[in-house]
């Protein structure tokens, strides 16, 4: 068990802080995409916005960017029309890979069940996450939270071995 037994294990996960920091796309894990290696899901996602291989390489591990630097760099180039069509499928594939390649991360993700996961943020991202108003109401599509729960709910342990449902 990765989490503190004294903490509330029943309520929703509201953001990727403390013991849930590993849910963040900024969490370090090697991701392979388009024959390149990236230091996190964020790096790979930012690279996926572009079709130009030279731009994609800027986000790879050879350039040693932090996830925050990769996110900022991703805003410096015009994004092709293709990105809007593929972004959800691309993110789901990257999040799935993150928890497929790292068994410890997978175990931590599975241990979040059956809690609802919200990518609560204060920077206004209501597509991948949610924001909260003064009355505590959530607003947003929460696609990242949905994808995390989908990946989590796709695994089961059978005879000491992970299986995809």
Residue pairs with C-beta under 8 A, 6 or more apart in sequence:
1 111
2 19
2 104
2 107
2 108
2 111
3 9
3 19
3 108
3 111
4 19
7 19
9 115
10 115
11 115
12 115
12 116
12 117
12 118
13 20
13 23
13 112
13 115
13 116
13 117
13 118
14 118
14 120
15 118
15 119
15 120
15 121
16 22
16 23
16 24
16 119
20 112
21 27
22 105
22 108
22 109
23 109
23 112
23 117
23 119
23 148
25 40
25 41
25 42
25 45
25 67
25 94
25 95
25 144
26 40
26 42
26 67
26 68
27 40
27 41
27 98
27 105
28 39
28 40
28 67
29 39
29 40
29 41
29 98
29 101
29 102
29 105
30 37
30 38
30 39
30 61
30 101
31 37
31 38
31 39
31 40
31 41
31 43
31 44
31 94
31 97
31 98
31 101
32 38
32 97
33 44
33 47
33 48
33 93
33 94
33 97
34 47
34 48
34 53
34 56
36 44
36 47
36 56
36 57
36 59
36 60
37 60
37 61
38 44
38 47
38 59
38 60
38 61
39 61
39 64
39 65
39 67
39 70
40 67
40 70
41 91
41 94
41 95
41 97
41 98
42 67
42 70
42 71
43 59
43 60
43 61
43 65
43 67
43 70
44 59
44 94
45 90
45 91
45 94
46 59
46 70
46 71
46 73
46 74
47 55
47 56
47 57
47 58
47 59
47 60
47 70
47 74
48 56
48 83
48 86
48 87
48 90
48 94
49 74
49 77
49 79
49 80
49 83
49 87
50 56
50 77
50 79
50 80
50 83
51 80
51 82
55 77
57 63
58 65
58 73
59 65
59 70
59 73
59 74
65 73
88 143
91 128
91 143
91 144
91 147
92 147
92 150
92 151
95 144
95 147
95 148
95 151
96 147
96 151
96 154
98 105
99 105
99 106
99 109
99 151
99 152
99 155
100 106
103 162
106 155
106 162
109 148
109 151
109 152
109 155
110 152
110 155
110 157
112 148
112 152
113 152
113 153
116 145
116 149
117 145
117 148
117 149
117 152
118 129
118 130
118 138
118 142
118 145
119 125
119 128
119 129
119 130
119 142
119 144
119 145
120 129
120 130
120 131
120 132
120 138
121 129
121 130
121 131
122 131
124 131
125 131
125 140
126 139
126 140
126 141
127 140
127 141
127 143
128 141
128 142
128 143
128 144
129 140
129 142
129 144
129 145
130 138
130 139
130 140
130 141
130 142
130 145
131 138
131 139
131 140
132 138
132 139
133 139
153 165
154 164
154 165
155 162
155 163
155 164
155 165
156 162
156 163
156 164
156 165
157 163
